[in-house]
Amino acid sequence: MPYVIAAPCVADYSCLDVCPADCIRPRPDDPEFETTEQLYIDPASCIDCEACVPACPVAAIYEQSRLPKQWAEYMNINADFFKDAK
């Protein structure tokens, strides 16, 4: 199952550096970088490696089935970010 970035994200970009699938956006050179509130994981590109989880300084990344109920909507928020980009 893919991983999801939830509300606590502070966009410090540690997860970007460790992701072997390059599925976390926006990157600093992406056009939407300045207007996006947090980072997102593309569920279609995530390879479930879990490398991003320990890299996150605020524990904002969860495996989809372990996403806390209070942040359940972030599963769709992450996916929608990539639908809009296509």
HUNOR-V360022 format. One record per pair of residues at least 24 apart in sequence whose ideal C-beta (glycine too) atoms are under 10 Angstrom apart, sorted by sequence separation. I is the first residue (numbers start at 1). J is the second residue. D is the distance in whole Angstrom. If there is no record, write none. Layout:
i	j	d
I	J	D
I	J	D
//
This chain:
i	j	d
15	39	7
21	45	5
23	47	8
11	36	8
14	39	10
21	46	6
11	37	8
13	39	7
15	41	8
19	45	9
21	47	5
23	49	10
11	38	6
12	39	9
19	46	9
20	47	7
21	48	9
9	37	8
10	38	8
11	39	5
19	47	9
21	49	7
24	52	7
9	38	4
10	39	9
20	49	6
23	52	9
7	37	10
8	38	9
9	39	6
19	49	8
21	51	9
7	38	8
9	40	9
18	49	9
20	51	6
21	52	10
6	38	9
18	50	10
19	51	6
20	52	10
43	75	8
46	78	9
5	38	6
18	51	4
19	52	6
41	74	10
43	76	10
5	39	5
17	51	9
18	52	6
40	74	9
5	40	6
17	52	9
18	53	9
43	78	7
44	79	8
4	40	9
5	41	6
15	51	8
16	52	9
18	54	8
19	55	8
38	74	9
42	78	8
43	79	5
4	41	6
15	52	4
18	55	5
24	61	9
40	77	7
41	78	5
42	79	8
45	82	8
3	41	5
14	52	8
15	53	8
17	55	7
18	56	10
40	78	4
41	79	9
44	82	7
2	41	6
4	43	8
15	54	10
16	55	9
38	77	9
39	78	9
40	79	8
42	81	8
43	82	8
44	83	10
2	42	8
3	43	8
14	54	9
15	55	5
37	77	10
38	78	9
40	80	9
41	81	9
42	82	5
2	43	4
14	55	4
15	56	6
40	81	4
41	82	9
42	83	10
1	43	9
2	44	8
4	46	9
13	55	9
14	56	6
15	57	9
39	81	9
40	82	7
2	45	8
3	46	6
12	55	9
14	57	6
38	81	9
42	85	9
2	46	4
3	47	10
12	56	8
14	58	10
1	46	9
2	47	9
3	48	7
12	57	6
15	60	9
36	81	8
40	85	9
2	48	6
3	49	9
10	56	9
12	58	8
15	61	7
1	48	6
3	50	7
5	52	8
9	56	8
10	57	7
11	58	10
3	51	9
8	56	8
10	58	5
12	60	10
3	52	6
8	57	10
9	58	7
11	60	9
32	81	9
3	53	7
6	56	10
8	58	5
10	60	8
5	56	8
7	58	10
8	59	7
9	60	4
6	58	10
8	60	4
9	61	8
32	84	9
3	56	10
6	59	9
7	60	7
8	61	9
25	78	10
32	85	8
6	60	5
24	78	10
31	85	10
5	60	6
6	61	7
23	78	10
26	81	8
30	85	9
4	60	9
5	61	5
6	62	6
25	81	7
4	61	7
5	62	8
25	82	7
3	61	5
4	62	6
3	62	7
4	63	8
23	82	9
26	85	9
3	63	6
4	64	5
25	85	7
1	62	10
2	63	8
3	64	7
4	65	10
6	67	7
7	68	9
1	63	6
2	64	5
4	66	9
6	68	7
1	64	4
2	65	10
3	66	9
4	67	5
7	70	8
8	71	8
1	65	5
3	67	9
6	70	9
7	71	5
1	66	9
6	71	4
9	74	9
1	67	10
5	71	9
6	72	9
7	73	9
4	71	8
6	73	9
7	74	7
4	72	9
6	74	4
5	74	7
6	75	9
4	74	5
7	77	9
4	75	5
6	77	9
4	76	9
5	77	9
6	78	9
2	75	9
4	77	8
5	78	6
1	75	10
4	78	5
3	78	9
4	79	9
2	78	8
5	81	10
2	79	9
//
